[in-house]
Amino acid sequence: MLLLLSVLILLLVPIWVLYKPPRLLFQYFGYRWPDVLWDVSTSKKVVALTIDDGPSEFTKEILDILKSNDATATFFVIGSQVAGREEVLHDLLKAGNELGNHETLIHKAYATVEKAPPPKYFRPGSGFFSQRMRDLLHSLDYRLVLGTIYPHDPQIPFWRVNASHILSMLRPGGIIICHDRRSWTAPMLRKVLPEIRRRGYRVVTVSQLLKEAQ
């Protein structure tokens, strides 16, 4: 029985650390890869919201939820998702959000709404990066952006579980990672954003969060 319990602990602890990484682990990541943005150091109650994989049929609903909660986000777009949804990108920008990942498409969207583009942000698929990627991004003047609050929502389609995860990991200066193209993202945000505001936090873009650390 003791052996079985030991085996279960050895199996479950790594899974739990991946699901809810301790703050100390992110501090090590920041030391190990200082050019990667994980979070910012601030005592202010402010977090950045980032939304990957859009635009999609759910983006307009997500935008409405952001507006109703006085929140903005950085959307890391997929180029193949943009065709036919260019107006959605324009609406995001007009509402104070920002775009990351595909430079040509992004600059065209910003030019259409007559806004200056933000610094160039890039988020790798599934969060995996290498030294070669980091060197290339540096040469192209991109900032690699990951985060500290990730509910694993592509794999976990239960919005209540994901909402609880985000709220349990909430810290000043954190970066929330969630995903478009999933029907459960909108109800999750409906739960999370009002509660974040109730706790006294502001939800902003990556660029706005970086300004808080200056």
Salt bridges, closest charged atoms under 4 A:
ASP35 OD1 - ARG134 NH2 2.71
ASP39 OD2 - ARG23 NH1 2.27
ASP52 OD1 - ARG123 NH1 2.75
ASP52 OD2 - HIS179 NE2 3.70
ASP53 OD2 - ARG182 NH1 2.88
GLU57 OE1 - ARG85 NH2 3.91
GLU61 OE2 - ARG190 NH2 2.52
GLU87 OE1 - HIS90 ND1 3.49
GLU103 OE2 - HIS107 NE2 3.76
GLU103 OE1 - LYS120 NZ 3.66
ASP153 OD1 - HIS179 ND1 3.05
GLU195 OE2 - ARG198 NH2 2.73
GLU195 OE2 - ARG199 NE 2.97
GLU212 OE1 - LYS44 NZ 3.03
GLU212 OE2 - ARG202 NH2 2.84
